[in-house]
């Protein structure tokens, strides 16, 4: 979502929260401490500087946290201004082939097969006939009149094949292969969540809005840092075991790092 559209979506929310804070007699530092949001985030919300707060899903979560602290109900405004997801394009099947086209393709394949057969077999037949017809028939002498030399006893014994011992196959059970290990880190989503996943070398592996039912898997040493917006709609599995995101979440946004040994640690602002 572009910057001017975000500004139109949340216009007035920051001013409403600022007035509520002044009416409650609270300072920005007090709000920051109680909501566990950095001071710069509180100031950006009241100034309606949405571009510095990131994606729309992050802004919604921070506005809800601020509103709960002050007892302000922003839900009607947030729900009214919720932007519907873009409709997916219709799926077009490319697997269907018209009958006439299918018959033409089959006839073409048969013609190619016949042509290849003629090209390969015809020279062989021609060469065989030339060889048999061109040569003169020679006199064939019978071998029945030639005496067969007697073999010595030692050579006769040596020519007798030795009896082989039959090989008996082992009936030992074959050990089944080990089950595939679970991925080092897996993200499963039950709702919309803005995701940022960075590799161990700082490269961007994933950045965008993931919806309900989507999941991402990463192997050991592949991920360095993860940011999950609307973390209540995300489940983190470490080596197949669920991870409690409470220790890594602020204002419904979870931030954590993944070390080389697979342990998770919160991101310090």
C-alpha positions, 0 to 999 in steps of 0.5 A: 500500500502506497504512502498517500493511501495509508495516510487516507486510511488512518487520518485522524486516529493519531490526533484522537489518541493525542487528545485522549493522552492529554486528557488523561494527564499522561506523558509520552514517556509514560505511554511508551513505558506502559504500552512497551512501544518505543517513544519514537513510535508513540510520537510518530502515531500522534504526528500521523507519520505513518510512513515511518511505522512500516506496513499497514498491518504494523500500524493497525496493531500499534494503534490498537495497543495505544487505544487499549491503554487509553480506553479509546475505541478505534475499532469502528474507524479501523474496520470501516477503513479496512481495505479489502484484499485484491481479488485473485485472477481467475484460473485458466486451464491449459491442460485441455486439448481440442479433439482435432488437435489431439488427433493431428498430433497423434497422426504426426507422431505416427508419421515420424515413427514410420519415417524413422523406421524406413530410414533405419531399416531400409539400408540394413536390408539393402546391405544384407541382400547385396552381401548374400547375392554377391558372394560365391558359394564355397565348398563346405567340408564336413568335419565328421572325417577329421579324428578327434584328438584324445585329451589327457586325463588331467586336462579332462578333469580340469575341464570339468566345471567345479560344483558351486556352493549355492548362495543362501540369501539372508532373511534379516530384516532391513532397517527402515530409513529414518524419518525426515527431520523437522525444519529448524524454523517453520512459520504457520499463519491463521490470519493476515500477517506482515512478514520480514525474514532475513538470512544469516548474511543479512539478505532478504528471504521473505518480505510481504503480507502472508494470509491464512493457511500459508506457511514457510519453512527454513533449515538450520543456519538459513535465518538470522532475524524475523519480524512478524506483524499481527503476531497473534495470527502466526505460530512459530515452530522450532524443530517441530515444537511451538514457540511462545511469542510473548517474550518476543512481542510488543504491540502485537509485533514479534521480533526475534533472532535465530542463532546458529545453534537454533536458539531464539532471542528477542531483538533489542531496539 
